[in-house]
Amino acid sequence: MLTHAAKDILWIHKLLKEFTFLHNLSLPTVLYCDNQGAICLSKDATFHSHTKHIDVHFHFIRQTVTSSNIELIYIPTKSMTAEIFMKSLVRVKFEKFRDDLNVM
């Protein structure tokens, strides 16, 4: 999921650069992630024996972070609003989310 989001961000950057009136795009774009391990590995370029199984998708994320196109920031899973579309919620969390929406 992180790789797909990063690819979409890069595509949108290229699209916006096509429009001359939007040439001052602020970089890096913030991408929130709930995986602290992925964030640490994207910042540390050293090769460890435990990371030899990592595939091309991870190296793509590291490249976009080091080129300052995206910035990964940790956010806990329970704080991710989009998570309700990805995973089922227990009734208490659903009702709290519903109540929060009604307040707005």
N, CA and C atoms as an extended XYZ file, in Angstrom:
312
Properties=species:S:1:pos:R:3:atomname:S:1:resname:S:1:resid:I:1 pbc="F F F"
N         0.810       -1.197        0.000 N   MET     1
C         0.000        0.000        0.000 CA  MET     1
C         0.856        1.266        0.000 C   MET     1
N         1.943        1.235        0.734 N   LEU     2
C         2.826        2.394        0.802 CA  LEU     2
C         3.441        2.692       -0.561 C   LEU     2
N         3.828        1.642       -1.261 N   THR     3
C         4.417        1.821       -2.589 CA  THR     3
C         3.408        2.410       -3.563 C   THR     3
N         2.177        1.918       -3.516 N   HIS     4
C         1.144        2.444       -4.421 CA  HIS     4
C         0.848        3.915       -4.131 C   HIS     4
N         0.812        4.272       -2.864 N   ALA     5
C         0.576        5.670       -2.503 CA  ALA     5
C         1.724        6.549       -2.976 C   ALA     5
N         2.959        6.073       -2.833 N   ALA     6
C         4.120        6.853       -3.289 CA  ALA     6
C         4.109        7.014       -4.804 C   ALA     6
N         3.745        5.958       -5.520 N   LYS     7
C         3.666        6.067       -6.984 CA  LYS     7
C         2.598        7.067       -7.399 C   LYS     7
N         1.468        7.060       -6.710 N   ASP     8
C         0.412        8.025       -7.019 CA  ASP     8
C         0.867        9.456       -6.737 C   ASP     8
N         1.594        9.647       -5.646 N   ILE     9
C         2.105       10.981       -5.324 CA  ILE     9
C         3.052       11.471       -6.408 C   ILE     9
N         3.960       10.615       -6.855 N   LEU    10
C         4.894       11.007       -7.922 CA  LEU    10
C         4.164       11.321       -9.215 C   LEU    10
N         3.135       10.548       -9.520 N   TRP    11
C         2.352       10.798      -10.732 CA  TRP    11
C         1.644       12.148      -10.643 C   TRP    11
N         1.076       12.453       -9.485 N   ILE    12
C         0.392       13.736       -9.311 CA  ILE    12
C         1.388       14.888       -9.391 C   ILE    12
N         2.591       14.706       -8.840 N   HIS    13
C         3.633       15.740       -8.956 CA  HIS    13
C         3.931       16.030      -10.423 C   HIS    13
N         4.105       14.978      -11.214 N   LYS    14
C         4.403       15.170      -12.638 CA  LYS    14
C         3.238       15.823      -13.360 C   LYS    14
N         2.027       15.447      -13.012 N   LEU    15
C         0.848       16.050      -13.638 CA  LEU    15
C         0.752       17.539      -13.317 C   LEU    15
N         0.993       17.891      -12.056 N   LEU    16
C         0.903       19.292      -11.668 CA  LEU    16
C         2.016       20.136      -12.278 C   LEU    16
N         3.166       19.531      -12.527 N   LYS    17
C         4.255       20.261      -13.177 CA  LYS    17
C         3.925       20.594      -14.627 C   LYS    17
N         3.017       19.832      -15.219 N   GLU    18
C         2.580       20.117      -16.591 CA  GLU    18
C         1.805       21.432      -16.666 C   GLU    18
N         1.156       21.791      -15.582 N   PHE    19
C         0.428       23.049      -15.535 CA  PHE    19
C         1.394       24.142      -15.107 C   PHE    19
N         1.619       25.095      -15.952 N   THR    20
C         2.622       26.122      -15.660 CA  THR    20
C         2.223       27.016      -14.493 C   THR    20
N         0.937       27.177      -14.254 N   PHE    21
C         0.525       28.051      -13.162 CA  PHE    21
C         0.635       27.363      -11.799 C   PHE    21
N         0.935       26.081      -11.760 N   LEU    22
C         1.113       25.362      -10.499 CA  LEU    22
C         2.553       24.910      -10.324 C   LEU    22
N         3.498       25.682      -10.811 N   HIS    23
C         4.890       25.246      -10.812 CA  HIS    23
C         5.548       25.289       -9.435 C   HIS    23
N         4.993       26.001       -8.478 N   ASN    24
C         5.610       26.072       -7.153 CA  ASN    24
C         4.974       25.061       -6.202 C   ASN    24
N         5.160       23.809       -6.508 N   LEU    25
C         4.642       22.712       -5.706 CA  LEU    25
C         5.566       22.492       -4.516 C   LEU    25
N         4.996       22.436       -3.336 N   SER    26
C         5.831       22.254       -2.148 CA  SER    26
C         6.175       20.780       -1.965 C   SER    26
N         7.444       20.529       -1.811 N   LEU    27
C         7.933       19.172       -1.587 CA  LEU    27
C         8.643       19.138       -0.256 C   LEU    27
N         8.737       18.086        0.415 N   PRO    28
C         8.166       16.772        0.122 CA  PRO    28
C         6.690       16.690        0.535 C   PRO    28
N         6.001       15.764       -0.075 N   THR    29
C         4.619       15.498        0.280 CA  THR    29
C         4.612       14.544        1.464 C   THR    29
N         3.801       14.841        2.453 N   VAL    30
C         3.733       14.013        3.660 CA  VAL    30
C         2.869       12.788        3.372 C   VAL    30
N         3.392       11.631        3.730 N   LEU    31
C         2.679       10.371        3.590 CA  LEU    31
C         2.667        9.711        4.963 C   LEU    31
N         1.488        9.502        5.504 N   TYR    32
C         1.362        8.917        6.841 CA  TYR    32
C         1.405        7.399        6.746 C   TYR    32
N         2.105        6.787        7.692 N   CYS    33
C         2.299        5.344        7.688 CA  CYS    33
C         2.208        4.834        9.120 C   CYS    33
N         1.592        3.668        9.295 N   ASP    34
C         1.486        3.095       10.641 CA  ASP    34
C         2.522        2.004       10.899 C   ASP    34
N         3.492        1.873       10.030 N   ASN    35
C         4.523        0.859       10.177 CA  ASN    35
C         5.852        1.544       10.508 C   ASN    35
N         6.224        1.527       11.784 N   GLN    36
C         7.451        2.193       12.212 CA  GLN    36
C         8.693        1.531       11.633 C   GLN    36
N         8.638        0.231       11.429 N   GLY    37
C         9.766       -0.469       10.833 CA  GLY    37
C        10.035       -0.006        9.417 C   GLY    37
N         8.990        0.177        8.637 N   ALA    38
C         9.152        0.648        7.265 CA  ALA    38
C         9.709        2.062        7.230 C   ALA    38
N         9.290        2.890        8.165 N   ILE    39
C         9.796        4.259        8.219 CA  ILE    39
C        11.279        4.265        8.559 C   ILE    39
N        11.684        3.465        9.543 N   CYS    40
C        13.104        3.397        9.925 CA  CYS    40
C        13.963        2.863        8.790 C   CYS    40
N        13.495        1.829        8.118 N   LEU    41
C        14.277        1.251        7.026 CA  LEU    41
C        14.356        2.183        5.820 C   LEU    41
N        13.349        3.042        5.649 N   SER    42
C        13.394        3.970        4.516 CA  SER    42
C        14.415        5.085        4.740 C   SER    42
N        14.761        5.337        5.989 N   LYS    43
C        15.728        6.386        6.297 CA  LYS    43
C        17.148        5.853        6.447 C   LYS    43
N        17.295        4.574        6.762 N   ASP    44
C        18.599        3.967        6.991 CA  ASP    44
C        18.994        3.147        5.770 C   ASP    44
N        20.012        3.568        5.070 N   ALA    45
C        20.403        2.907        3.830 CA  ALA    45
C        21.374        1.756        4.040 C   ALA    45
N        21.748        1.471        5.267 N   THR    46
C        22.693        0.387        5.500 CA  THR    46
C        21.999       -0.957        5.335 C   THR    46
N        22.734       -1.914        4.859 N   PHE    47
C        22.207       -3.242        4.615 CA  PHE    47
C        22.423       -4.105        5.854 C   PHE    47
N        21.370       -4.701        6.351 N   HIS    48
C        21.455       -5.579        7.510 CA  HIS    48
C        21.112       -6.994        7.080 C   HIS    48
N        21.569       -7.962        7.834 N   SER    49
C        21.276       -9.357        7.492 CA  SER    49
C        19.781       -9.657        7.598 C   SER    49
N        19.065       -8.900        8.432 N   HIS    50
C        17.628       -9.123        8.586 CA  HIS    50
C        16.814       -8.485        7.461 C   HIS    50
N        17.421       -7.632        6.666 N   THR    51
C        16.675       -6.938        5.609 CA  THR    51
C        16.981       -7.461        4.218 C   THR    51
N        17.668       -8.584        4.096 N   LYS    52
C        18.026       -9.078        2.770 CA  LYS    52
C        16.820       -9.618        1.998 C   LYS    52
N        15.717       -9.873        2.675 N   HIS    53
C        14.518      -10.384        2.014 CA  HIS    53
C        13.653       -9.277        1.401 C   HIS    53
N        13.989       -8.037        1.652 N   ILE    54
C        13.167       -6.909        1.193 CA  ILE    54
C        13.249       -6.793       -0.325 C   ILE    54
N        12.105       -6.605       -0.951 N   ASP    55
C        12.055       -6.592       -2.407 CA  ASP    55
C        12.138       -5.180       -2.975 C   ASP    55
N        11.899       -5.070       -4.246 N   VAL    56
C        12.068       -3.827       -5.001 CA  VAL    56
C        11.139       -2.725       -4.506 C   VAL    56
N         9.960       -3.079       -4.031 N   HIS    57
C         9.010       -2.063       -3.566 CA  HIS    57
C         9.601       -1.220       -2.435 C   HIS    57
N        10.303       -1.865       -1.526 N   PHE    58
C        10.897       -1.131       -0.415 CA  PHE    58
C        11.978       -0.181       -0.904 C   PHE    58
N        12.796       -0.631       -1.844 N   HIS    59
C        13.863        0.226       -2.358 CA  HIS    59
C        13.294        1.439       -3.097 C   HIS    59
N        12.135        1.271       -3.711 N   PHE    60
C        11.466        2.396       -4.353 CA  PHE    60
C        11.061        3.441       -3.310 C   PHE    60
N        10.532        3.006       -2.176 N   ILE    61
C        10.156        3.926       -1.104 CA  ILE    61
C        11.383        4.657       -0.583 C   ILE    61
N        12.468        3.923       -0.370 N   ARG    62
C        13.693        4.547        0.121 CA  ARG    62
C        14.186        5.596       -0.863 C   ARG    62
N        14.108        5.314       -2.147 N   GLN    63
C        14.563        6.261       -3.168 CA  GLN    63
C        13.715        7.528       -3.166 C   GLN    63
N        12.396        7.389       -3.015 N   THR    64
C        11.542        8.581       -3.015 CA  THR    64
C        11.741        9.411       -1.752 C   THR    64
N        12.057        8.761       -0.633 N   VAL    65
C        12.325        9.502        0.604 CA  VAL    65
C        13.661       10.237        0.497 C   VAL    65
N        14.702        9.570       -0.004 N   THR    66
C        16.012       10.215       -0.099 CA  THR    66
C        16.041       11.307       -1.154 C   THR    66
N        15.175       11.228       -2.156 N   SER    67
C        15.127       12.283       -3.166 CA  SER    67
C        14.194       13.418       -2.756 C   SER    67
N        13.676       13.360       -1.538 N   SER    68
C        12.804       14.403       -0.956 CA  SER    68
C        11.512       14.614       -1.728 C   SER    68
N        10.984       13.562       -2.330 N   ASN    69
C         9.673       13.658       -2.963 CA  ASN    69
C         8.554       13.392       -1.964 C   ASN    69
N         8.798       12.472       -1.032 N   ILE    70
C         7.825       12.210        0.018 CA  ILE    70
C         8.527       12.194        1.371 C   ILE    70
N         7.745       12.424        2.410 N   GLU    71
C         8.234       12.328        3.779 CA  GLU    71
C         7.294       11.396        4.526 C   GLU    71
N         7.840       10.340        5.100 N   LEU    72
C         7.034        9.391        5.846 CA  LEU    72
C         6.927        9.844        7.292 C   LEU    72
N         5.712        9.905        7.788 N   ILE    73
C         5.459       10.293        9.172 CA  ILE    73
C         4.596        9.210        9.809 C   ILE    73
N         4.983        8.830       11.017 N   TYR    74
C         4.245        7.786       11.730 CA  TYR    74
C         2.933        8.325       12.278 C   TYR    74
N         1.902        7.525       12.134 N   ILE    75
C         0.605        7.793       12.753 CA  ILE    75
C         0.063        6.445       13.223 C   ILE    75
N        -0.433        6.363       14.451 N   PRO    76
C        -0.954        5.079       14.935 CA  PRO    76
C        -2.137        4.595       14.090 C   PRO    76
N        -2.273        3.296       13.998 N   THR    77
C        -3.346        2.717       13.190 CA  THR    77
C        -4.715        3.200       13.641 C   THR    77
N        -4.910        3.323       14.943 N   LYS    78
C        -6.234        3.733       15.440 CA  LYS    78
C        -6.558        5.176       15.082 C   LYS    78
N        -5.555        5.965       14.704 N   SER    79
C        -5.792        7.362       14.329 CA  SER    79
C        -5.997        7.548       12.832 C   SER    79
N        -5.861        6.499       12.065 N   MET    80
C        -6.018        6.606       10.607 CA  MET    80
C        -7.504        6.530       10.247 C   MET    80
N        -8.017        7.610        9.715 N   THR    81
C        -9.428        7.659        9.344 CA  THR    81
C        -9.730        6.713        8.193 C   THR    81
N        -8.832        6.599        7.236 N   ALA    82
C        -9.064        5.744        6.067 CA  ALA    82
C        -9.074        4.275        6.429 C   ALA    82
N        -8.611        3.933        7.599 N   GLU    83
C        -8.544        2.537        8.016 CA  GLU    83
C        -9.925        1.896        8.092 C   GLU    83
N       -10.975        2.681        8.283 N   ILE    84
C       -12.315        2.106        8.370 CA  ILE    84
C       -12.750        1.511        7.036 C   ILE    84
N       -12.138        1.941        5.941 N   PHE    85
C       -12.470        1.390        4.637 CA  PHE    85
C       -11.671        0.129        4.328 C   PHE    85
N       -10.620       -0.126        5.096 N   MET    86
C        -9.739       -1.251        4.835 CA  MET    86
C       -10.008       -2.445        5.749 C   MET    86
N       -10.386       -2.181        6.984 N   LYS    87
C       -10.556       -3.249        7.965 CA  LYS    87
C       -11.895       -3.087        8.669 C   LYS    87
N       -12.390       -4.195        9.152 N   SER    88
C       -13.646       -4.118        9.890 CA  SER    88
C       -13.395       -3.517       11.274 C   SER    88
N       -14.390       -2.829       11.767 N   LEU    89
C       -14.285       -2.190       13.077 CA  LEU    89
C       -15.159       -2.915       14.085 C   LEU    89
N       -14.707       -2.912       15.327 N   VAL    90
C       -15.584       -3.397       16.382 CA  VAL    90
C       -16.670       -2.346       16.604 C   VAL    90
N       -17.745       -2.740       17.181 N   ARG    91
C       -18.903       -1.851       17.305 CA  ARG    91
C       -18.585       -0.556       18.050 C   ARG    91
N       -17.788       -0.633       19.103 N   VAL    92
C       -17.469        0.554       19.910 CA  VAL    92
C       -16.710        1.584       19.076 C   VAL    92
N       -15.735        1.138       18.312 N   LYS    93
C       -14.971        2.068       17.474 CA  LYS    93
C       -15.843        2.666       16.380 C   LYS    93
N       -16.719        1.851       15.799 N   PHE    94
C       -17.610        2.363       14.764 CA  PHE    94
C       -18.533        3.434       15.323 C   PHE    94
N       -19.095        3.184       16.490 N   GLU    95
C       -20.006        4.164       17.082 CA  GLU    95
C       -19.273        5.447       17.450 C   GLU    95
N       -18.035        5.336       17.933 N   LYS    96
C       -17.252        6.534       18.252 CA  LYS    96
C       -16.968        7.324       16.982 C   LYS    96
N       -16.597        6.625       15.896 N   PHE    97
C       -16.336        7.302       14.626 CA  PHE    97
C       -17.607        7.971       14.114 C   PHE    97
N       -18.733        7.279       14.211 N   ARG    98
C       -20.013        7.840       13.768 CA  ARG    98
C       -20.365        9.079       14.575 C   ARG    98
N       -20.149        9.016       15.888 N   ASP    99
C       -20.442       10.167       16.751 CA  ASP    99
C       -19.535       11.353       16.433 C   ASP    99
N       -18.255       11.056       16.124 N   ASP   100
C       -17.329       12.125       15.746 CA  ASP   100
C       -17.769       12.795       14.454 C   ASP   100
N       -18.302       12.028       13.517 N   LEU   101
C       -18.784       12.617       12.270 CA  LEU   101
C       -20.021       13.477       12.505 C   LEU   101
N       -20.862       13.084       13.403 N   ASN   102
C       -22.066       13.858       13.697 CA  ASN   102
C       -21.756       15.181       14.360 C   ASN   102
N       -20.633       15.244       15.079 N   VAL   103
C       -20.243       16.486       15.732 CA  VAL   103
C       -19.837       17.525       14.695 C   VAL   103
N       -19.210       17.091       13.629 N   MET   104
C       -18.753       18.021       12.585 CA  MET   104
C       -19.938       18.545       11.885 C   MET   104
